[in-house]
Amino acid sequence: MTISNAQQQVDEWIKTVGVRYFSELTNMVMLTEEVGEVARIIARRYGEQSEKESDKNKDLGDEMADVLFVLICLANQTGINLEEALKQNLLKKTERDAHRHKNNPKLT
């Protein structure tokens, strides 16, 4: 699935199952909530916090997909082509960081 295809599929799902998009502000809050759920799993599963019994069955991939879904909703609502935006972002990072990471002694 391409990013553009994902944007189309989410838009179709919203229009047929979800009735309509929530407002951009509501979706921004939902995105923050979903990122928090990913952070909770990462902190407990890979960090120093102990994982609660109730969190052990949480699916990290599913939670990441929730983040992606809401991000795609926001992109659709604001007219952002995420595929093009990502291409441009990678170009920016490549130009800006061409030597930065290779010359970082912390990374070797």
C-alpha positions as CSV (number, residue, x, y, z in Angstrom):
1,M,0.0,0.0,0.0
2,T,1.4,3.4,-0.9
3,I,0.9,6.4,1.3
4,S,-1.4,8.0,-1.3
5,N,-3.4,4.8,-1.4
6,A,-3.6,4.8,2.4
7,Q,-4.9,8.4,2.3
8,Q,-7.6,7.4,-0.2
9,Q,-8.6,4.3,1.8
10,V,-8.9,6.3,5.1
11,D,-10.9,8.9,3.3
12,E,-13.3,6.3,1.9
13,W,-13.6,4.7,5.4
14,I,-14.4,8.0,7.0
15,K,-17.1,8.7,4.4
16,T,-18.7,5.3,4.6
17,V,-18.2,4.0,8.1
18,G,-17.1,7.1,10.1
19,V,-19.8,9.3,8.7
20,R,-17.5,12.4,8.6
21,Y,-14.2,13.6,9.8
22,F,-13.9,14.9,13.4
23,S,-12.7,18.5,13.5
24,E,-9.0,19.1,13.0
25,L,-8.7,20.2,16.7
26,T,-10.5,17.0,17.9
27,N,-8.2,14.9,15.6
28,M,-5.1,16.7,16.9
29,V,-6.1,15.8,20.5
30,M,-6.8,12.2,19.4
31,L,-3.4,12.0,17.7
32,T,-1.8,13.1,21.0
33,E,-3.8,10.5,22.9
34,E,-2.7,7.7,20.4
35,V,0.9,8.8,20.6
36,G,0.6,8.6,24.4
37,E,-0.6,5.0,24.1
38,V,2.5,4.1,22.0
39,A,4.7,5.9,24.5
40,R,3.2,3.9,27.4
41,I,3.9,0.6,25.7
42,I,7.5,1.6,24.7
43,A,8.2,3.0,28.2
44,R,7.1,-0.2,29.9
45,R,8.2,-2.8,27.4
46,Y,11.6,-1.3,26.5
47,G,12.3,1.2,29.2
48,E,12.9,1.0,33.0
49,Q,9.2,1.0,34.0
50,S,7.7,-2.4,34.8
51,E,4.9,-3.5,32.5
52,K,1.5,-3.9,34.1
53,E,-0.3,-7.1,33.6
54,S,-3.0,-5.3,31.8
55,D,-0.5,-3.8,29.3
56,K,1.2,-7.0,28.4
57,N,-1.3,-7.9,25.7
58,K,-1.3,-4.5,24.1
59,D,-0.3,-4.7,20.4
60,L,2.3,-2.0,19.6
61,G,1.8,-2.3,15.9
62,D,-2.0,-1.7,16.3
63,E,-1.3,1.3,18.5
64,M,1.2,2.7,15.9
65,A,-1.5,2.1,13.2
66,D,-3.9,4.2,15.3
67,V,-1.4,7.0,15.2
68,L,-1.0,6.7,11.5
69,F,-4.7,6.6,10.9
70,V,-5.3,9.8,12.8
71,L,-2.3,11.5,11.1
72,I,-3.7,10.5,7.7
73,C,-7.1,12.0,8.7
74,L,-5.4,15.3,9.6
75,A,-3.5,15.2,6.3
76,N,-6.7,14.6,4.4
77,Q,-8.5,17.4,6.2
78,T,-5.8,19.9,5.6
79,G,-5.0,19.0,2.0
80,I,-1.6,17.5,2.6
81,N,-0.3,14.9,0.3
82,L,1.8,12.8,2.8
83,E,3.7,11.0,0.1
84,E,5.0,14.2,-1.4
85,A,5.5,15.8,2.0
86,L,7.6,12.8,3.1
87,K,9.7,12.9,-0.1
88,Q,10.4,16.6,0.5
89,N,11.1,16.0,4.1
90,L,13.7,13.3,3.3
91,L,15.4,15.6,0.8
92,K,15.6,18.3,3.4
93,K,17.0,15.9,6.0
94,T,19.5,14.5,3.5
95,E,20.8,18.0,2.6
96,R,20.9,19.2,6.1
97,D,22.4,16.1,7.7
98,A,24.6,14.8,4.9
99,H,27.6,14.6,7.2
100,R,26.2,15.4,10.6
101,H,25.4,11.9,11.7
102,K,28.5,10.3,10.1
103,N,30.7,12.7,12.0
104,N,28.9,12.2,15.3
105,P,31.2,10.2,17.6
106,K,28.2,9.3,19.8
107,L,26.9,7.2,16.9
108,T,30.0,5.1,16.2
